Every structure is written in C-alpha cells, then in structure tokens.
Amino acid sequence: MGKDVARKLTFIHVFCVATGAMISSGLFILPGLAFSKAGPAVILSYAIAAILCIPTALSNAELATAMPKAGGDYFFAMRGFGPLMGTLSGISSWFSLSLKSAFALLGMGAYLSIFTHLPLVVIACMCCVLFIIINLLGVKEAAIVQVVLVFGLIAILLSYVVLGFGEIQADNFSPLIKGEYNSVLTTASLVFISYGGLMKITALAEEIKTPGRNIPLGLIVSLVFVGVLYALVIYVTIGVMNPAGLETTLTPISDGASVVGGSALEIVVSVAAFLAFISTANAGIMTASRYPLGMSRDKLLPDVLQKISRRFGTPYIAILLTGLFMLAVILLLKLELLVKVASTMLILIFTMSNLILILFRESDILSYKPKFRAPLYPYLQVIGILAGVFLLIEMGTFTIFLTFIFLSLGFIWYKSYAQKKASQHSALVYVLEKLVAKDKDLAADSLLTELNDIIIQQDDFVRDKFHRLVEEGKILDIEEPCAMEVFFERIADMLSSDLDIDSKDLYEKFYAREMDVSTVVREGLAIPHIIVDAENAHKLVLVRARAGIIFPENRVVHIAFVIVGSTGEPGRSLHLKDLVAIAQIANNPEFDKKWMGAKNSEELRTLLYLAERRRNGQ
C-alpha cells in the first residue's frame, strides 16, 4: 500500500506542464497540413479549437479543486459514474497520453538523427529512458526541467514572431478561406488535438500546492497564452512562406524561420521544436503515470502500482510501467492511425468532464466543495458536450470503430478483474436518489466520506477542537412529533454511559436549564446546553426533528444542538466556544433548508463539519 505523494508544485510548474504538454506537433508539424485544408483561415480554426476547450478547462478546474487527487479526469469519472466508466476513462487517458508522448519522442529522434546519424528509434528510446529516470527522481525535479524547457521554447518562438512581422506578405492571406466555409470548422476538429495536453495537469492535482488557486489559474492562463501564441506563430508563418510550399511541408515553422532569418534562425527554431518535443514527452511521462496510481488505489489495477518511493516521493512502479509502454510503442507500432484513435478518446474524455460536472452539481453532495466554480453553469457545460459530439463526428467512422474496439478491451478488463474488487460509489447514485426520492438508503456514504477526507487534506483546511467534537458527536433523527420532556429523556439516555452520569440526573439538569432560561434561540432552532461535574464532558448531539419538538409556550423546534460541557477551565471556555460556533453556523440563511434536506445522518454531520465560520482560537 502506498502513501500520499508530496505537494511540491506551484503555479509556475502548473503553467509550464500544461503549456509544454500542448506545444509540440500541434505547432511544429500540423499547421502545414491544416493550411492545405483551410488556407490562411487556419488561424481561425486554431482559435475555434481553443474556444471549444474553454468549457472543459473550466469544468476540470472546478472538479480538480473539489477533488485534487492523482489521476485527474479518471478520478472524476470514477467518482461521477462509478468503476466501469472509471476503468474505461483511466485506461483511455493513460493510453492516449502515453501514445502522444511516444510520438513526441519519435519527433525528437527525427530532429536529433539529422545531427547524430543514429536511427531515430534508437534516439527516441534513449530519450525515453532519460525521462523515466528524471521522473523517478522526483516530481519537482521533473517540473523544474519542464520550466526550463518551456521558457526556452517560448523565448525562441516569440523571437521568431518579432523578427517575422517585418517580412509578412499581405498577398499570402488572399483568398482567406480555401474551399468551402465549413472547411474552417472541419480543420478545427483536426487541430483540436493541439490543445489536448491542457487537461493533463489535473492528473498531478494531488501534488500541487494550494490547488484551489493554482489549478484554475494555471489552466486558464496556459490556454489563453498558448492560443495567442499559436495564432501569432502561424500568422507569421503564413505571411512569410510561399503558400504552395506551406501546404506540403511537415516542418512549417522551421521553414518559415529559414525565410525570415536564414539557416541560423532555422537552426534556432529547430532547437525550439526539439525543446517542444522534449517538454511534451517529459510532461507525458509525469502525468500519464498518475493514472495507474489512481486506478490501483481504487482496486481497478493491481495494488503494486500505488507504491510510492520513500526517498523521492514518486510513484515509481507506475512511472516504470508508463515508460516501458512508451518504449514498446516506439519499437513495435506504427503511430499514425493509433494517434487518431488516441485523439478520439481524448475528445470523449473532454466531453465526459462536462457531464461529470453536471452530475456533481445536481447530486447536491454536501462534501462537494470546489474552491473554484465554473461560471455560466450549465450552459457552458452543454456547449462543451455538443462541441465534443461535433468533433467526434468529424473524426470519421473508421477511427471511431477502432476506438470502440479499444474501449471493448477495457470493458473486458473491468469484467474479468476490476468488477470483483472495486466498490466505489458515484455521484450518479445521488442524482438517481434525488430523482426517485423514495429510498433514503440508496446513496452510500463512501463517496461523501471520501470527499470529506479530500477537503481535510487540502492546504487551507485547518481542523480544530470543534471539528473533533462534531466527528465524535451523536446524531438523533426524529420523524414523529415529540414533547420536550420525551426529547430530554432520549438525550439523557444517549449520553448517560459516555458521561458516567445517571440518565435521570442528566434529564433533570436539561429540564431545569430550560425552565430557567429558554434555549430556543430563534424560530425552529434550540441549543440546549448544560455544564456537568465530570471529566471529558465535551459532548454534542445533532438533532433533526422533522415533525417538531414542542418546547414551552408551544414553540416548535426542528433543529437542535445539545451541548454538554464540564466545570473548570478549559471546560467552560470550550463550552462557550462551541456555543458561538453553533450560533455562527446556524445563522446562515440557507442552513435550515440544507439541514432539513440532508439525505441521512452522515450528511447532517457533514453539513456541520464543513460549514464556514470564524475561528475562535481552538
């Protein structure tokens, strides 16, 4: 069994991993092919593809801040739809990212083979081994390498843009669109994969400091920056190159640099391409390896894959498996068609992210507390789903057929191995319960508990003594009408053994306290509280009375918090702080509605546990 990985990555690491995962073949190879289909309007195709990524980027940012765990989009699919979809999503994400990283290694080998005269496959394998070693040494070390690579790449590309602006020929942009107008949209589907690496940063969410800030900021800044950079670089390339040559080249940016600055700039931009392929490969191993880690934690893959290096804090078995798979791809497979299959699966994953967000929002799970909430819900998510359907149609039937075959293999693995071991419940259960509204026991507590644990593990969540009081507190859920005297008798019976005080004595204390000064603090809410002469007398009972408890003067109480404190210090001080904390929480205008609408007793505890309040030195 593994331990938790360390949180070491900052905003700059998030930005560089996401940016580095995007800038590679999508910029250094694809623009020539895209130009042959859409003409100069290919710039619009890249812009449309970036815009179509926005809903998924925002959805993933919200999901990742609510559940910053290894595996990213797999983890969301598992908690959203359950183990079957989790298995298919996890394997698809791992396969897709590993395959594209292997493709980047081959591209890097192709550039290096020009200078070394070694076979590109040999160079690719050597580079793969190097990046496996870097990632085994630590995620921060791998991320530092990524920062250096990405900033070097950005500096070279911006230099090319600045130098090239003065060489642009306006005639190269006429006519703007080649062929039919829909060629722009069709080409957007082709170049969409250029932004595919953006979401993979969520796979590292468990290792990111203050994920509530750094994940959404890193995703959004990276998408905007790369979208603008693509547009500028492609605009300059179209403006300086002969259109006929641009349509046929597989090295469009290097060729454009040759026109602008001769062989010297061509070499420099070729170095940038090399850095891009390195950054993609490094980010690929770094992020892809977190999918086996997350899946093994959920029993969908063997336990050995969740082992964490005690020295370096890295999931070394998962990294080795990912690296060996990439080596096998480099040595044995032809990648062209498989890259299309991986692209199709990526679109499926993008589409699913939007659907998962809708599921969690509609489930009303109390522990679902993202630090960032996607705006314009659910309109953006619906747009994201429709965009995914459109892109899938554009991929072609044969590619979709091959993707179906691959997903079928994932289904076979689930039926033969994972189904027997996985027992994770999903947000879908909560949505079904909400729709059916009949079986209160339908929704299991495992997902609720897990989300609680995730919130507690986040950097800005500080537990205090009040949290421990709630964790240990008893819960009383009363369905029938109840007189105050009967209510106090039940409370006294519940607490008698824990306090080692006779239940009759406890009842008399509660009754006398109520007759002295009413504990009904407002309509529907009472906070009965007493002080007893006993050690460890720090107890809480959470009460929901659907039909009401009848207090004196016919005051009907539906919510009650019964607090028992002890004499002396610090008992009395804690008792006072408990009262203040309860009063602050219950003063929220939405509190009563949420309390009465909780599905079960554990949701009552969760509602109180996670409620926002001012701390009082506990």
C-alpha positions as CSV (number, residue, x, y, z in Angstrom):
1,M,0.0,0.0,0.0
2,G,1.4,3.4,-1.0
3,K,1.4,6.7,0.9
4,D,0.3,10.1,-0.2
5,V,2.6,11.9,-2.6
6,A,4.0,15.3,-1.6
7,R,2.6,18.7,-2.6
8,K,5.5,20.4,-4.2
9,L,4.3,22.1,-7.4
10,T,3.5,25.8,-7.7
11,F,1.6,27.9,-10.2
12,I,4.6,28.2,-12.5
13,H,5.0,24.4,-12.5
14,V,1.3,24.0,-13.4
15,F,1.6,26.6,-16.2
16,C,4.7,25.0,-17.7
17,V,3.4,21.4,-17.5
18,A,0.2,22.4,-19.2
19,T,1.9,24.6,-21.8
20,G,4.6,22.1,-22.5
21,A,2.1,19.3,-23.0
22,M,0.3,21.4,-25.7
23,I,3.2,22.9,-27.7
24,S,4.7,20.1,-29.9
25,S,3.5,18.5,-33.1
26,G,0.3,20.7,-32.9
27,L,2.5,23.7,-33.8
28,F,5.7,22.3,-35.4
29,I,4.1,19.7,-37.8
30,L,0.3,20.2,-38.0
31,P,0.0,23.8,-39.4
32,G,1.1,22.8,-42.9
33,L,-1.5,20.1,-43.2
34,A,-4.2,22.3,-41.7
35,F,-3.3,25.2,-44.1
36,S,-3.8,22.8,-47.1
37,K,-7.4,22.3,-45.9
38,A,-8.5,25.8,-44.8
39,G,-5.9,28.2,-46.2
40,P,-5.0,31.3,-44.2
41,A,-8.2,30.9,-42.2
42,V,-6.4,28.1,-40.4
43,I,-5.7,30.8,-37.8
44,L,-9.5,30.9,-37.1
45,S,-9.5,27.1,-36.9
46,Y,-6.9,27.2,-34.1
47,A,-8.9,29.9,-32.4
48,I,-12.2,28.0,-32.6
49,A,-10.5,24.9,-31.2
50,A,-9.2,26.9,-28.3
51,I,-12.6,28.3,-27.6
52,L,-14.1,24.8,-27.7
53,C,-11.6,23.9,-24.9
54,I,-12.9,26.6,-22.6
55,P,-15.9,24.7,-21.1
56,T,-13.8,21.6,-20.4
57,A,-11.0,23.7,-19.0
58,L,-13.4,25.4,-16.5
59,S,-15.1,22.2,-15.7
60,N,-11.9,20.4,-15.0
61,A,-10.7,23.3,-12.9
62,E,-13.8,23.1,-10.7
63,L,-13.6,19.3,-10.4
64,A,-9.8,19.4,-9.6
65,T,-10.3,21.9,-6.8
66,A,-13.0,19.8,-5.3
67,M,-11.1,16.5,-5.7
68,P,-7.3,17.3,-6.1
69,K,-6.3,13.7,-6.3
70,A,-3.9,11.7,-8.6
71,G,-5.5,10.6,-11.8
72,G,-7.3,13.8,-12.7
73,D,-10.1,13.2,-15.2
74,Y,-10.0,9.5,-14.4
75,F,-10.7,10.2,-10.7
76,F,-13.6,12.5,-11.7
77,A,-15.1,9.8,-14.0
78,M,-14.7,7.2,-11.3
79,R,-16.5,9.3,-8.7
80,G,-19.0,10.6,-11.2
81,F,-20.1,7.4,-12.9
82,G,-18.6,4.5,-10.9
83,P,-16.0,1.9,-11.6
84,L,-16.9,0.8,-15.1
85,M,-16.7,4.3,-16.6
86,G,-13.7,4.9,-14.3
87,T,-11.9,1.9,-15.8
88,L,-12.6,2.9,-19.4
89,S,-11.7,6.6,-18.7
90,G,-8.5,5.8,-16.8
91,I,-7.1,3.3,-19.4
92,S,-8.1,5.6,-22.2
93,S,-6.4,8.7,-20.7
94,W,-3.3,6.7,-19.9
95,F,-3.1,5.1,-23.4
96,S,-3.8,8.4,-25.1
97,L,-1.3,10.5,-23.2
98,S,1.4,7.8,-23.3
99,L,0.9,7.3,-27.1
100,K,1.2,11.1,-27.8
101,S,4.3,11.2,-25.6
102,A,5.9,8.4,-27.6
103,F,5.0,10.3,-30.8
104,A,6.8,13.3,-29.4
105,L,9.9,11.2,-28.6
106,L,9.9,10.0,-32.2
107,G,9.7,13.6,-33.4
108,M,12.6,14.5,-31.2
109,G,14.5,11.5,-32.5
110,A,13.9,12.7,-36.1
111,Y,15.4,16.1,-35.3
112,L,18.4,14.6,-33.5
113,S,19.0,11.9,-36.2
114,I,19.9,14.8,-38.6
115,F,22.9,15.7,-36.4
116,T,23.9,12.3,-34.9
117,H,23.1,9.9,-37.8
118,L,21.7,7.4,-35.4
119,P,18.4,5.7,-36.2
120,L,15.6,7.9,-34.8
121,V,14.1,4.9,-33.0
122,V,17.3,4.4,-31.0
123,I,17.4,8.1,-30.1
124,A,13.8,8.0,-29.1
125,C,14.4,5.1,-26.8
126,M,17.4,6.7,-25.2
127,C,15.5,9.9,-24.5
128,C,12.6,7.9,-23.1
129,V,14.9,6.2,-20.6
130,L,16.4,9.6,-19.7
131,F,12.9,11.0,-18.9
132,I,11.9,7.9,-16.9
133,I,15.0,8.5,-14.7
134,I,14.2,12.2,-14.3
135,N,10.6,11.4,-13.2
136,L,11.7,8.7,-10.8
137,L,14.0,11.2,-9.0
138,G,11.0,13.4,-8.1
139,V,8.1,15.3,-9.4
140,K,9.6,18.7,-8.5
141,E,12.8,17.8,-10.3
142,A,10.8,16.8,-13.4
143,A,8.8,20.0,-13.1
144,I,11.9,22.1,-12.9
145,V,13.2,20.6,-16.1
146,Q,9.8,21.4,-17.6
147,V,10.0,25.1,-16.5
148,V,13.5,25.4,-18.2
149,L,12.3,23.7,-21.4
150,V,9.1,25.7,-21.7
151,F,10.6,29.1,-21.1
152,G,13.4,28.4,-23.5
153,L,10.7,27.3,-26.1
154,I,8.6,30.4,-25.5
155,A,11.6,32.8,-25.8
156,I,12.6,31.3,-29.2
157,L,9.0,31.4,-30.6
158,L,8.5,35.0,-29.6
159,S,11.8,36.0,-31.2
160,Y,10.6,34.3,-34.4
161,V,7.3,36.3,-34.2
162,V,9.1,39.6,-33.7
163,L,11.6,39.1,-36.5
164,G,9.0,37.7,-38.9
165,F,6.5,40.6,-38.6
166,G,8.5,42.8,-40.8
167,E,8.7,40.1,-43.6
168,I,4.9,39.4,-43.9
169,Q,3.5,39.5,-47.4
170,A,-0.2,40.6,-47.4
171,D,-0.9,38.7,-50.6
172,N,-0.3,35.4,-48.8
173,F,-3.6,35.9,-47.0
174,S,-5.8,36.1,-50.1
175,P,-8.1,34.3,-50.5
176,L,-8.7,33.9,-46.8
177,I,-10.6,30.6,-46.9
178,K,-9.6,27.7,-49.1
179,G,-12.6,25.7,-50.4
180,E,-16.0,25.7,-48.6
181,Y,-16.6,27.8,-45.5
182,N,-17.2,24.6,-43.4
183,S,-13.5,23.8,-44.1
184,V,-12.7,26.1,-41.2
185,L,-14.8,24.0,-38.8
186,T,-13.5,20.7,-40.2
187,T,-10.0,21.9,-39.7
188,A,-10.8,23.0,-36.1
189,S,-11.6,19.3,-35.4
190,L,-8.2,18.4,-36.9
191,V,-6.2,20.9,-34.8
192,F,-8.2,20.4,-31.6
193,I,-5.6,17.9,-30.5
194,S,-3.1,20.7,-30.3
195,Y,-4.7,21.7,-27.0
196,G,-5.1,18.1,-25.8
197,G,-2.3,18.3,-23.2
198,L,-4.0,21.1,-21.3
199,M,-6.2,19.0,-19.1
200,K,-3.5,16.5,-18.1
201,I,-2.3,18.8,-15.3
202,T,-5.3,17.6,-13.3
203,A,-3.5,14.2,-13.1
204,L,-0.9,15.9,-10.9
205,A,-3.5,17.7,-8.7
206,E,-2.5,15.8,-5.6
207,E,1.0,17.2,-5.9
208,I,0.1,20.8,-6.4
209,K,0.3,23.4,-3.6
210,T,-2.9,25.3,-2.8
211,P,-4.8,23.5,-5.7
212,G,-7.8,25.8,-5.2
213,R,-5.8,28.7,-6.6
214,N,-3.1,27.2,-8.7
215,I,-5.1,24.7,-10.8
216,P,-7.7,27.0,-12.3
217,L,-5.2,29.9,-12.7
218,G,-2.7,27.6,-14.3
219,L,-5.2,26.0,-16.7
220,I,-6.8,29.3,-17.8
221,V,-3.6,31.3,-18.2
222,S,-2.0,28.4,-20.1
223,L,-4.9,28.0,-22.5
224,V,-5.1,31.7,-23.2
225,F,-1.3,32.1,-23.6
226,V,-1.0,29.1,-25.9
227,G,-4.0,30.1,-28.0
228,V,-2.5,33.5,-28.6
229,L,1.0,32.1,-29.2
230,Y,-0.4,29.6,-31.8
231,A,-2.2,32.4,-33.6
232,L,0.9,34.7,-33.7
233,V,3.3,32.0,-34.9
234,I,1.0,30.6,-37.6
235,Y,0.1,34.2,-38.7
236,V,3.8,35.0,-39.3
237,T,4.5,31.6,-40.9
238,I,1.6,32.1,-43.4
239,G,2.8,35.6,-44.1
240,V,6.4,34.8,-44.9
241,M,6.1,31.4,-46.7
242,N,5.1,30.5,-50.2
243,P,1.6,29.1,-50.0
244,A,2.4,26.1,-52.2
245,G,5.4,25.2,-50.1
246,L,3.5,25.6,-46.8
247,E,0.8,23.1,-47.9
248,T,3.3,20.3,-48.3
249,T,5.9,20.8,-45.6
250,L,6.0,18.8,-42.3
251,T,8.3,21.4,-40.8
252,P,6.4,24.7,-41.4
253,I,7.8,26.8,-38.5
254,S,11.4,25.8,-39.3
255,D,10.8,26.6,-42.9
256,G,9.3,30.0,-42.1
257,A,12.3,30.7,-39.9
258,S,14.6,30.0,-42.8
259,V,12.8,32.6,-44.9
260,V,13.0,35.2,-42.1
261,G,16.5,34.7,-40.8
262,G,18.3,32.2,-43.0
263,S,19.9,29.0,-41.7
264,A,20.8,30.5,-38.4
265,L,17.3,31.2,-37.3
266,E,16.1,27.9,-38.9
267,I,18.5,26.1,-36.6
268,V,17.4,28.1,-33.6
269,V,13.7,27.3,-34.3
270,S,14.6,23.7,-34.9
271,V,16.0,23.8,-31.4
272,A,12.7,25.2,-30.2
273,A,10.9,22.3,-31.9
274,F,13.3,19.9,-30.2
275,L,12.5,21.6,-26.8
276,A,8.8,21.3,-27.5
277,F,9.0,17.6,-28.2
278,I,11.1,17.1,-25.0
279,S,8.6,19.1,-22.9
280,T,5.7,17.1,-24.3
281,A,7.5,13.8,-23.6
282,N,8.5,14.8,-20.1
283,A,5.1,16.1,-19.2
284,G,3.6,12.9,-20.7
285,I,5.5,10.5,-18.5
286,M,4.9,12.8,-15.5
287,T,1.2,12.9,-15.9
288,A,0.4,9.6,-17.6
289,S,2.0,7.7,-14.7
290,R,-0.6,9.1,-12.3
291,Y,-3.4,7.3,-14.0
292,P,-2.2,3.8,-12.9
293,L,-1.5,5.2,-9.5
294,G,-5.1,6.5,-9.1
295,M,-6.7,3.3,-10.6
296,S,-4.7,1.0,-8.3
297,R,-5.9,2.9,-5.3
298,D,-9.5,2.1,-6.4
299,K,-8.7,-1.6,-7.0
300,L,-9.1,-1.3,-10.7
301,L,-5.4,-2.2,-11.3
302,P,-3.1,-4.3,-9.1
303,D,-2.0,-2.7,-5.7
304,V,1.7,-2.7,-6.7
305,L,1.1,0.3,-8.9
306,Q,0.4,2.6,-6.0
307,K,3.8,2.1,-4.3
308,I,5.5,5.4,-3.5
309,S,9.2,5.8,-3.2
310,R,10.1,6.7,0.4
311,R,13.2,8.6,-0.8
312,F,11.8,10.6,-3.7
313,G,8.1,10.6,-3.1
314,T,7.3,9.4,-6.6
315,P,5.0,6.5,-7.8
316,Y,8.0,4.6,-9.2
317,I,6.1,1.4,-10.3
318,A,3.5,3.5,-12.2
319,I,6.3,5.6,-13.8
320,L,8.2,2.4,-14.9
321,L,5.1,0.8,-16.3
322,T,4.3,4.0,-18.3
323,G,7.9,4.3,-19.6
324,L,8.1,0.7,-20.6
325,F,4.8,1.0,-22.5
326,M,6.1,4.0,-24.4
327,L,9.3,2.1,-25.3
328,A,7.2,-0.7,-26.6
329,V,5.1,1.7,-28.7
330,I,8.3,3.3,-30.1
331,L,9.8,-0.1,-31.1
332,L,6.8,-2.0,-32.3
333,L,3.9,0.2,-33.5
334,K,3.1,2.5,-36.4
335,L,1.7,5.5,-34.8
336,E,-0.3,7.4,-37.4
337,L,-3.6,5.6,-37.0
338,L,-3.2,5.0,-33.3
339,V,-2.7,8.7,-32.8
340,K,-6.1,9.3,-34.4
341,V,-7.6,6.7,-32.0
342,A,-6.0,8.4,-29.1
343,S,-7.3,11.8,-30.3
344,T,-10.8,10.3,-30.5
345,M,-10.5,9.1,-26.9
346,L,-9.3,12.4,-25.8
347,I,-12.4,14.1,-27.2
348,L,-14.5,11.5,-25.4
349,I,-12.7,12.4,-22.1
350,F,-13.2,16.1,-22.7
351,T,-16.9,15.6,-23.3
352,M,-17.3,13.4,-20.2
353,S,-15.6,16.1,-18.0
354,N,-18.5,18.4,-18.7
355,L,-21.1,15.7,-18.0
356,I,-19.4,14.8,-14.7
357,L,-19.5,18.4,-13.5
358,I,-23.3,18.4,-14.2
359,L,-23.6,15.2,-12.2
360,F,-21.8,16.5,-9.2
361,R,-23.6,19.8,-9.2
362,E,-27.0,18.1,-9.5
363,S,-26.2,15.5,-6.9
364,D,-26.2,18.0,-4.0
365,I,-23.5,16.1,-2.2
366,L,-22.6,18.3,0.8
367,S,-18.9,17.4,0.7
368,Y,-18.6,18.6,-2.9
369,K,-16.9,21.9,-2.1
370,P,-14.8,23.2,-5.0
371,K,-12.6,26.2,-4.4
372,F,-13.3,27.3,-7.9
373,R,-16.8,27.2,-9.5
374,A,-17.1,27.2,-13.3
375,P,-19.2,30.2,-14.4
376,L,-22.4,30.1,-16.6
377,Y,-23.4,26.7,-15.4
378,P,-24.9,24.6,-17.0
379,Y,-24.8,26.5,-20.4
380,L,-21.0,26.2,-20.8
381,Q,-21.0,22.5,-20.0
382,V,-23.8,21.8,-22.5
383,I,-21.8,23.7,-25.1
384,G,-18.8,21.6,-24.3
385,I,-20.8,18.4,-24.7
386,L,-22.2,19.5,-28.0
387,A,-18.7,20.5,-29.2
388,G,-17.4,17.1,-28.3
389,V,-20.1,15.4,-30.3
390,F,-19.3,17.6,-33.3
391,L,-15.6,16.8,-33.1
392,L,-16.3,13.1,-32.8
393,I,-18.4,13.2,-36.0
394,E,-15.6,14.9,-37.8
395,M,-13.1,12.2,-36.8
396,G,-14.6,9.6,-39.2
397,T,-16.3,6.3,-38.8
398,F,-13.3,4.0,-39.1
399,T,-11.4,5.9,-36.3
400,I,-14.5,5.7,-34.1
401,F,-14.7,2.0,-34.9
402,L,-11.1,1.4,-33.7
403,T,-11.8,3.4,-30.6
404,F,-14.8,1.2,-29.9
405,I,-12.6,-1.9,-30.2
406,F,-10.1,-0.4,-27.7
407,L,-12.9,0.5,-25.2
408,S,-14.2,-3.0,-25.6
409,L,-10.9,-4.4,-24.4
410,G,-11.2,-2.0,-21.4
411,F,-14.6,-3.4,-20.7
412,I,-13.3,-7.0,-20.7
413,W,-10.6,-6.0,-18.2
414,Y,-13.3,-4.5,-16.0
415,K,-15.5,-7.6,-16.1
416,S,-12.6,-10.0,-15.6
417,Y,-10.6,-8.2,-12.9
418,A,-11.8,-4.8,-11.6
419,Q,-15.5,-5.6,-11.0
420,K,-14.7,-8.1,-8.4
421,K,-12.5,-5.7,-6.4
422,A,-13.9,-2.2,-6.9
423,S,-16.8,-1.0,-4.7
424,Q,-16.6,2.8,-5.2
425,H,-19.9,4.6,-5.2
426,S,-20.6,7.5,-7.5
427,A,-22.3,10.9,-7.8
428,L,-24.7,9.2,-10.2
429,V,-26.2,7.3,-7.3
430,Y,-27.0,10.6,-5.6
431,V,-28.6,12.0,-8.7
432,L,-30.8,8.9,-9.1
433,E,-31.8,9.2,-5.5
434,K,-32.7,12.8,-6.0
435,L,-34.9,11.9,-9.0
436,V,-36.5,8.9,-7.4
437,A,-36.8,10.4,-3.9
438,K,-38.1,7.2,-2.4
439,D,-35.2,5.1,-1.0
440,K,-33.3,7.1,1.6
441,D,-30.7,4.3,1.9
442,L,-29.9,4.2,-1.8
443,A,-27.0,6.6,-1.7
444,A,-23.9,5.1,0.0
445,D,-21.8,7.1,2.4
446,S,-18.4,6.1,0.9
447,L,-18.2,9.0,-1.6
448,L,-19.4,11.5,1.0
449,T,-16.7,10.3,3.4
450,E,-14.0,10.4,0.7
451,L,-14.8,13.9,-0.3
452,N,-14.7,14.9,3.3
453,D,-11.2,13.5,3.6
454,I,-10.1,15.3,0.4
455,I,-11.3,18.6,1.8
456,I,-9.5,17.9,5.1
457,Q,-6.2,17.2,3.2
458,Q,-6.2,20.5,1.3
459,D,-3.7,23.1,2.3
460,D,-6.1,25.7,3.7
461,F,-8.3,23.4,5.8
462,V,-7.4,23.6,9.5
463,R,-9.1,21.2,11.9
464,D,-9.8,22.4,15.4
465,K,-11.4,21.0,18.6
466,F,-14.9,21.8,17.3
467,H,-14.3,19.5,14.3
468,R,-13.3,16.7,16.6
469,L,-16.5,17.4,18.7
470,V,-18.6,17.0,15.5
471,E,-16.7,13.9,14.4
472,E,-17.5,12.2,17.8
473,G,-21.0,13.6,18.2
474,K,-24.1,11.6,18.3
475,I,-27.0,12.1,15.8
476,L,-30.7,11.9,16.6
477,D,-33.1,12.0,13.6
478,I,-36.7,12.1,14.9
479,E,-39.6,11.5,12.4
480,E,-42.6,11.8,14.8
481,P,-43.8,14.8,16.8
482,C,-42.2,14.9,20.3
483,A,-42.7,16.7,23.6
484,M,-39.7,18.4,25.1
485,E,-39.8,16.1,28.1
486,V,-39.6,13.0,25.9
487,F,-36.8,14.6,23.9
488,F,-34.7,15.3,27.0
489,E,-35.3,11.7,28.2
490,R,-33.9,10.3,24.9
491,I,-30.9,12.7,25.1
492,A,-30.2,11.7,28.7
493,D,-30.3,8.0,27.8
494,M,-27.9,8.6,24.8
495,L,-25.3,10.4,26.9
496,S,-25.6,8.6,30.2
497,S,-23.0,5.9,29.6
498,D,-20.4,8.2,27.9
499,L,-20.6,10.7,30.8
500,D,-20.9,8.1,33.5
501,I,-23.9,10.0,34.9
502,D,-27.3,8.6,35.7
503,S,-29.8,9.4,33.0
504,K,-32.3,10.7,35.4
505,D,-29.8,13.3,36.8
506,L,-29.0,14.4,33.2
507,Y,-32.7,14.7,32.4
508,E,-33.2,16.9,35.5
509,K,-30.3,19.2,34.5
510,F,-31.6,19.7,31.0
511,Y,-35.2,20.3,32.2
512,A,-34.1,22.7,34.9
513,R,-31.9,24.6,32.5
514,E,-34.8,25.0,30.1
515,M,-37.2,26.2,32.8
516,D,-34.6,28.7,34.0
517,V,-33.9,30.3,30.6
518,S,-35.2,29.1,27.3
519,T,-32.6,27.6,24.9
520,V,-34.8,28.3,21.8
521,V,-32.7,30.9,20.2
522,R,-34.9,31.6,17.2
523,E,-37.8,30.1,15.3
524,G,-37.2,26.4,14.8
525,L,-33.8,26.2,16.5
526,A,-32.8,25.3,20.1
527,I,-29.3,24.9,21.6
528,P,-29.9,23.1,25.0
529,H,-26.6,23.2,26.9
530,I,-25.5,22.2,30.4
531,I,-22.4,22.0,32.5
532,V,-21.7,18.8,34.5
533,D,-19.1,17.9,37.1
534,A,-17.3,15.2,35.1
535,E,-14.0,14.7,33.2
536,N,-14.1,14.6,29.4
537,A,-17.6,16.0,29.4
538,H,-17.3,17.6,26.0
539,K,-20.2,16.1,24.1
540,L,-22.5,17.1,21.2
541,V,-25.8,15.7,19.9
542,L,-27.0,16.8,16.5
543,V,-30.8,16.7,16.2
544,R,-33.3,16.9,13.3
545,A,-37.0,16.7,14.2
546,R,-39.0,16.7,11.0
547,A,-42.4,16.9,12.8
548,G,-41.1,19.1,15.5
549,I,-40.3,19.1,19.3
550,I,-42.8,21.0,21.4
551,F,-41.0,23.3,23.8
552,P,-42.7,25.6,26.4
553,E,-45.1,28.2,25.1
554,N,-45.8,25.9,22.1
555,R,-42.6,26.8,20.4
556,V,-41.8,24.2,17.7
557,V,-38.2,23.2,17.2
558,H,-37.0,21.3,14.2
559,I,-33.2,21.7,14.7
560,A,-31.4,21.2,18.0
561,F,-27.8,21.1,19.1
562,V,-27.3,19.6,22.5
563,I,-24.0,20.6,24.1
564,V,-22.6,19.2,27.4
565,G,-19.5,20.9,28.9
566,S,-17.5,20.4,32.1
567,T,-16.8,22.6,35.1
568,G,-13.5,24.5,35.4
569,E,-11.0,25.5,32.8
570,P,-10.6,24.8,30.0
571,G,-14.0,23.1,30.0
572,R,-16.1,26.2,30.4
573,S,-14.1,28.1,27.8
574,L,-14.6,25.2,25.3
575,H,-18.3,25.1,26.1
576,L,-18.6,28.8,25.3
577,K,-16.7,28.5,22.0
578,D,-18.9,25.6,21.0
579,L,-22.0,27.7,21.6
580,V,-20.5,30.5,19.5
581,A,-19.5,28.2,16.7
582,I,-23.0,26.6,16.5
583,A,-24.7,30.0,16.5
584,Q,-22.5,31.3,13.7
585,I,-23.2,28.2,11.5
586,A,-27.0,28.2,12.2
587,N,-27.2,31.9,11.4
588,N,-26.6,31.1,7.7
589,P,-29.8,31.9,5.8
590,E,-29.6,28.6,3.9
591,F,-28.7,26.4,6.9
592,D,-32.3,25.3,7.8
593,K,-33.1,24.3,4.3
594,K,-29.9,22.3,3.9
595,W,-30.3,20.7,7.4
596,M,-33.9,19.6,6.8
597,G,-33.0,18.4,3.2
598,A,-30.0,16.2,4.2
599,K,-30.4,12.7,2.9
600,N,-29.1,10.8,6.0
601,S,-27.5,11.2,9.4
602,E,-24.0,11.4,7.9
603,E,-25.0,14.3,5.7
604,L,-26.1,16.1,8.9
605,R,-22.7,15.6,10.4
606,T,-21.0,16.7,7.1
607,L,-23.1,19.9,6.9
608,L,-22.0,21.0,10.3
609,Y,-18.4,19.8,9.9
610,L,-17.8,21.7,6.7
611,A,-19.8,24.8,7.5
612,E,-17.9,28.1,7.2
613,R,-17.4,30.0,10.5
614,R,-15.0,32.3,12.2
615,R,-12.4,30.5,14.3
616,N,-12.1,31.3,18.0
617,G,-8.7,30.2,18.9
618,Q,-9.5,26.5,19.0
